[in-house]
Amino acid sequence: MERTDSKTDLRRLFKRSFLRQFSTFLVTCLFLTAVNYFTSPGCWWVRWVALGWGLQLLLLIVRRLLDCDEEHDYR
């Protein structure tokens, strides 16, 4: 696949990459919530997984908004 340097192409690649990461986050957290509910409903450990992973996604968006990650390849 050819490397693109256009801002529009980079935005499109970022959007596709972010949506892929977010959908993985959502499905995994839903699965872990079900596992947590059926195995240990008194202790909600899944919130720490969701919080840590959500923080990573938030930092990814902040870096993109501040244009700090132009060298990143989104493929």
N, C-alpha and C positions, 0 to 999 in steps of 0.2 A: 504494500500500500504506500502511496506517495505521501510525503510529508507536506503539509499545507501550512502557509504562514499568514494567510488572510485572517483578519480579525473575525469576520463572519463565520468562517470555517472553524476557527478555534472556539467560538461561542457555541456553535452547533455541536462540536465534539464534546465540550464541557457539559452541555445540557444532557446529551445522550449518556455520557459517563456518570453524571450525577444521578440521573433517573435510574440507571442500572444499580448503582450503589444504594439508593434509597429504597428501591423495591426489594433488594436483598435484605436490607435492614428491617423493613416492615414484615416480610414473611418470616424471617428468623426470629424476630421478637414475638410475633404472634405464636409461633410454634413453641418457643421457650416459655411463654406465658401459660400455654396449655399444659406443658410439662410441669411447670411450677404449681399450677392449680391442682393437678391430680396427684402430685407427689408430696408436696409440703405447703398446703394452703395457708398455714400459720406464719410462714416466713417467706416474704416476697423478695427473693434474691434477684429476680429478673429485672427489677428496677435499676440495679447497678449496671447490668449489661446494657440496658437501653440508654441509661444516662451517659455512660462512657462512649458508646458508639454514636449516640446523638451529638455529643460534644465534638467528636471527630468530623461528623458531617457539617456541623455549624462552622467549625474552623476552616473546612474546605470552601464553604461559601464565602466566608470573610476574606480568605486569601484571594479568591477569584474576583471579588468586588474591588479589592485594593490592587488588583493586577500584580500580585506578588508571585504568580506561578506561571509566567509566560513560557518558561523552559519546560514545563510539564507536558508529557505526551499523553493524551487522553484515550489512546487506543487500547 
